[in-house]
């Protein structure tokens, strides 16, 4: 039998599923973990939560709409989350960045350069990956 979704204000099905998968299954468990710890558990589990989850968790604990979380508290939460995220190890087995592509403009008509901007017929764009990659 599956665990029922966490029923709290601001916690939708996706957030509820993420929280359930990181061991937060009740409002009491969320209150015990706190906003930042719950957010970081989701982040460490490999999900990609946005700041809206952070605000939603805080709103759920305050029993208010996530947009009603005071600006000062939002700034505080974001600062704490950024500090905690900076302490995480880099993800394993994932590329550091997407493949690099290079765009090269090639002039087919050298006289077009002397006359100003080339027209569409005298310019080609080549896109590809660098040879040294």
N, C-alpha and C positions, 0 to 999 in steps of 0.2 A: 504494500500500500504506500502510495507516495505521500509526502508531507504536504499539508495544505499551504497555500501561499500565505506569506506574512501580510496581515491586513492592518495597515496603518495609513494614515493620511500621507499623500505624496509618493507612496511606494506602489509602483505599477507592477505588472506581471514580470517584466524583464528584470527590474531591480530586485524584486522578490526572489526570483530564481537565482540571481547572482548571490544574494545574501544567504539563501538556503544552502547554496553550494559551498559557502565559506563558513558554515556552522552557525549562522545567525537565523534562527527559525521562529523566534518569538519577540514580541515587543520588549520583554524583559531582557532578552539576550542582546538586543540592540542597545538598550539603555545601559547595560553593563559594559558593553564594548565602547560605546561612545561614538560620536560622529566620525572623528578622524580615524580611529582604529577600524571601524566597519568599512570605511572608504578604502583604507590601505589593504585590508584583507582582500577586498574585491580586486584591487590593482595588482597585488602580489599573486593572485590566482591566475593572472594572465588576461583578465578582461580589460576592456578599454573604457573605463568610466569617465564621463565628463564632469565638469564642475557642477552641473545640474544635479548629479547624484549626491555630491557633497552637500549642496544646499537642501536637497530633498530629505536627506537623512537628518539634518539639523532641524528642518521644519517638522519632520515626523516626531522627533523628540520634544519639540516645543509645542506640538499640536497646533501648528499654524501652516498656512500655505507657504511653500518654499520661497515664493517671491516676497513674503512678508518678513523673512529673516533680515534683521537690521544690517545695513551696509557695513558698519564697524565689525560685526561678527563675521560677515562674509570675508572681509579683508583679512581678518585674523585666521579664519579657516583656510583660506587660499595660501597664506604665508606658511602655516603649519604643514599643509599638504605638500607644497613645493619643497620644503625642507625634508620632509619624510621621503618624497619621491627621489630627491637628489641622493639619498643614502641607499637607494636600492641598487643591487648589482645590475649590470647591463644584461639584457635578454640573451639567452643562449641560442645557438643554432639559427640565428636570424642575421640577415645581412645588415650592416651598419646603415646602409642607405640604399635607395633604389638604384638600378643601373644608370650610369651617366651616358647621356647622348650629347653629341656635338653637332652644332649647326654651322655650316660653312657657306658663305655667300660666294658664288663664283661668277665672275663677269665673263660673258661670252663675247662681248663687243667692247674692246678696250677704248674705242672712241667715245663710248657712252659715258665713261668716267670724266673725260675732259669736258663734255658738254653739260655736266650736271648730273641730275638723278637719272639712272637708267630706266628704260621702260620695261614692262613685264617680259617682253620677248628677249631681252638681253641679260636676264638674271635667272640663275637656277639656284635652288636651295638643296643642299645635300645633308641628309640627317643620318647619323650612324653612331656606333660606339667607337671610342678611341682604340687605336691599334695596340696601345700599351696596356689595355685593361686585361 
